[in-house]
Amino acid sequence: MLENHEGQNVPQVSFPTRQDHEWVSISSDDIFKGKTVIVFSLPGAFTPTCSSTHVPRYNQLANTFKQNGVDEVVCVSVNDTFVMNQWKAEQKADNITFLADGNTDFTRGMGMLMAKNDLGFGDRSWRYSMLVKDGVVEKMFIEPDLPGDPFEVSDADTMLEYINPKAEAPKNVTVFTRNGCPFCVKAKGMLLDAGMEFDELVLNEDFNESTIRAISGETTVPQIFIDGVRIGGSDDLEQYLDVKTGIAA
């Protein structure tokens, strides 16, 4: 039976972590005392939904959460610290603190430990998220107790909606570039000046010419896409920012 711990203290446990080739023990108080913290927990590192959606969106919204009073975003999984460190690096999730709950102490204390023997996982965490203030759980979003791995309510956008329904999530920006391109440098600079984070894909490293032709109808770079809409090159981006934000002139 999944347990809702709203109004209760988080478990007092110790997380063994590996930092700069040294063992460092992090306590629950280190994480939660005097802070507002988002925790999201999931079945396992490198698993499909966790890697493709759960972690990336929390990482993307981390700065937005901080603008709305959150001190830290924490990902907890029943894995060892070496796996969690490697997963964080692979995900490039620098905005999230990854904690390995290898002994299941925290997950068990939260009433979220589930048997995943059918998948060969053993005991793992059920998927959930929560907002914790000074060690006390204010809100929990627990996925429904259904077969498989439901992912309906523990996502980052649901948490942001709870914290501030009026908060504006960052736009999804992708910039196709090539090394040595001055117009690409200009475009990236304008985005940074506008406070817009972006994913950069580099010609002949992340894509080839046929790819950019297929998705944009052009072979030139940069090509900027915002929320699925092609903006165009650096001059087009400058006009877009002028119209949309008034930042560029």
N, C-alpha and C positions, 0 to 999 in steps of 0.2 A: 504494500500500500504506500503510495507516494505521499509524503508529508509536506504540508505547507507550514513553514516556520516564520511567517510574518509576525512581527512583534517579539521575536525571540533573539537571543544572542547567537552569533555564529559559533561553531565549535572552536574550542581552544586547542589548536594543534601546532605542530612544527613541520614545516616543509623543508626537507633537505634539497638544496640547490647547488648546482655546479657553476661557479662564476670565476672566470680567469684562471681555470685549472685548480681552483680551490673549492673545498666544501664550505658552504655557507648555510646556516640554518636560519630560516625566516619564520617567525611566529605569527599567529593570528593577529596579535596586537601590532606587530610591525606593519601589517597590511591595512588593518581596519581602524585602529584606535585614533580618534579625533579626525577621521576622514570620511568623505562620501565616496563610496566605491561601487562600481558595477562589477558583478561577477557573472560570467556565463560559463556553463560547464557542459561538456559534450562527451560522447562515447569514446573517442580515441583520436590521437594525432594521426595525420595523413589520411584519414578516412574521407570519403567523397563529399558529403554535405558540409562537414566541418571545414574542409580545405577550400571548397569552391564558393561557399556562401557565408557560413557563420563567422569565421575569423576575418575574412576580408572586409566585410561590412562593418564589423565593430572597429577594425583598424581604421577604416575610412572615416567613421563618425567620431573617433576618439577626441579629436580637437573640438568638435561641436559639443560633445558631452562636457568637456572641460569648460567651455564657454557658458555652460548651463549648470555649473556648480559641482561637477564631478571631478574628484582628485585623481582617480586612477581607474583603469579598465583592466580586469584580471580574467584570464582564461585558465580554468582548472580542468584537468583530465587525469584519469587513472592511467598514467604512464610514468616512466622514469624521467629524471631530469635531463639525461643526455638526449632522449628522444624529443622532449619538449623544446630543448635548446635548438636542436637541428630543425625542428618543424618551424619554429619562429623565424629562423634564418631563411628557410626555404620560402616561407610565406612573405618575407620582408615586412613582418608585422611589428615594426619598431614602436608603435604607439600603444602596444599591449604588454602587460606583464604576464608571462606564462608560468604557471605553477604546476609542478608534478605532484599528484596525490597518489604515489605508487603504493602506499600502504592502505589506501582507501579511508584514512582516518577522517578527513574532512567530509568526503562524500557520504560516508556512513553516518556521521554526525548530523548531516543535513537530511537524512532519510531518503537519499537519492541513489543508493546503491542497488543496482539491478544485475541479475545474472544474464550474461550474454553467451552462455555455453554453446548455444546452437551455432554461433559464429566462430567458436574457438577463442573468444575474447576473455572468458572467465567473468569475474565481477567487474562491472564498469559503471560509470555515472550515467544516470538518465539525463536527457537534455533539458536544461532549464537556465533561467537567468534570474538575477535578483539585484535590487538596489539596497545597499547596506550603509547605514549612517552610524558612525561611531560604534561599530560592532553589532548593531541591532538591525535585523532584517526589516526593512520598511515594506518592500514589495517583492513578490516572487511571480515569475511567469513559468509555469511548469507545463511541459508538453503533455498532451492527453495520453492516458495509459492505454495505448493501442498497440497492436502488433507492429513490428518493424521499428523504424526510427522517425517518428513524426517530427515535423519542423514547422510549427504553425505560430507560436507565440513567444519563443525565446529569442527572436531575432533582434537586431540592433534598432531597427526602425520602430518596432513596438515599444522598446524601452525608451526611445527618444520621445515618442508620442506621450508616454506616461509622464516623463520628466517635464516636458514643455511642449504641449500640442502646437504651439506657434513657432517652434524652432525651425529654422530653414536648414535642411540638409545640404551638404556641398554638392555641387554639380559633378557629374561623371565626365571627366575630360581625358581624352587620349590624343597624343601628338605623335604623328609619324614624322621622323626626322632622318637625316644622314649626318655622319661625321663631317666636320669642316664646313657645314652650311651656315652662312651668316644669318640668313633669314630664319632658320630654325632657332638660332641663338636668340634672335630678336623676339620671336614668338614665345619662347619659353620665359624670357625676361618679362614680357608683358603679363603673362599668366601669373608669374610669381608676384609681380607688383600689384596685381589685382587680388592677391590672396587666394588664388585658385590652384589647388593641388591637381596634379595630372600624372597620368601614366605615359611614359615615353617608349616608343618602339622605333628601333634604329634599322635603317635599310641595310640589308645584307648581314645583319646580325639577328634581328627578330622577325624580319619579313623580307620578301623580294619584290621586285618591281611589278610582277604580275598581281601580287596581292593588293598593292595600293591602287593599281588600275582597276581591279575587280570591285573594290569597295567604294572608290571615289570617282572613277572615270578619268582620273588624272595620273600622271607619272611624276609630277613635281612634288617636292617637299619644301616646307612643311605642309602637312594636311592636318587640320584640327577638327576633332569631333567633340561636341558637347551634348550630353544627354541624348546620344544617338543621332544627332543632327550634324551634318557636315557643314562646318563654318567656312572652310577654305584655307587659304594661305595666311601669311603674316599680315598682309594689308587687310584682308577680310576680317581677321581677328581684331585688328585695331579698330575697325569700324564697328564690329560687334560690341567690343568693350565700351566704346564711346556711346553707343546707343543704349546698351543694357545697364551699364554701371556708372557711366560718366567718368571712369578712371582714365581711359586713354583720351588723347586729344588729337 
